[in-house]
């Protein structure tokens, strides 16, 4: 009985520690913004608001943000300053998407 209880307790502690460790590398706002921006780029291409070079530039910008996010998370933790940097990059990308979609250039 004692052995089974200690195994159960150790398992619960391991799960709790892994949950806390992985919580630092997850920011649903970053992911949600990335998905939303990607959808806006695709919608802009589909509607003709974005030219091919504009879309390529915006896609490259999104790729760079994803690469930066992977690099930040490589140590298993997304620090507050890294999170702030990602949000800053996403704000800049948001402005670029808006600017390119509203610059009156069409395909």
Protein Blocks (a to p, Z undefined) as FASTA:
>chain_A
ZZmmmmmmmmmmmmmmmmmmmmmmgcfklmmmmmmmmmmmmmmmmnopacfklmmmmmmm
mmmmmmmmmmmmmnopacfklmmmmmmmmmmmmmmmmmmmmnopaZZ
